[in-house]
Amino acid sequence: MSTGSEVVSTIVKKWREHPPSSYCLKVDNFKQLEKFTTSSDDKYESRLFSSGGYNWKLIVYPKGNKRDNGKGFISMYVEIDSKSFISEPQCEVFAELIFFVYNKKENKYFTIQDVEVKRFNALKTMWGLRQVLSFDSFNNPENGYVFEEDQCEFGVDVVVPSPLTSWEILSFNKKLQKPKFSWTVKKFSQLKEHEYTSNKFSVGERNW
């Protein structure tokens, strides 16, 4: 039974056959990537890619983002191009993020996401996950994430929801004429179907 004090995890992990649709980073030599990032704040930033009308970067910390409690894990983030907010500093971009790590052994992608939609703006341009996979699990060749002479593959889906274009306002503030509807059901005890539907009726200038 849930209580008001419980913290419910919003992190979802699963396998997927379909590759990422927004961006993919294939690494020929993971050990070289580790060495390269030693002189670049322990991270690798991809080239810009476009999704949802905005430009983004995939950021990978092969040894974990220590500043975000990611030590001992692969850390992955997405950063929106700050130029998106130059003309509109008050602009906000909402996006769903799904991170991918290819597994050669399973021939599938391990995916992980925080199901909460992330809000990007001029003050918060980067979101991600500090603990995608433990480094020991990822770096063990028997697990399939590192394969064929130290190759590996990372990816991300950045899904920007379309802006709201359709809505309606339903108000019952005014006093309705004949606000009640009665439906007489005969031989109720003999009914066998799972559900029954009444005839249409009108209340508040609407049909129900």
Protein Blocks (a to p, Z undefined) as FASTA:
>chain_A
ZZfkbccdfbdcdddfbdcfkbccddfblklmmmmmmmnoopacdddddeehiacddddd
fkopfknopghiacddddddfklmmmmmmbccddddddddddfklopacddddfbdcddd
fklmbgcdfblbafklmmmmknopagghhiacdddddddddddfbdcdddfkbccehkbc
cdddehkllpcbfbdcdddddeehiaZZ
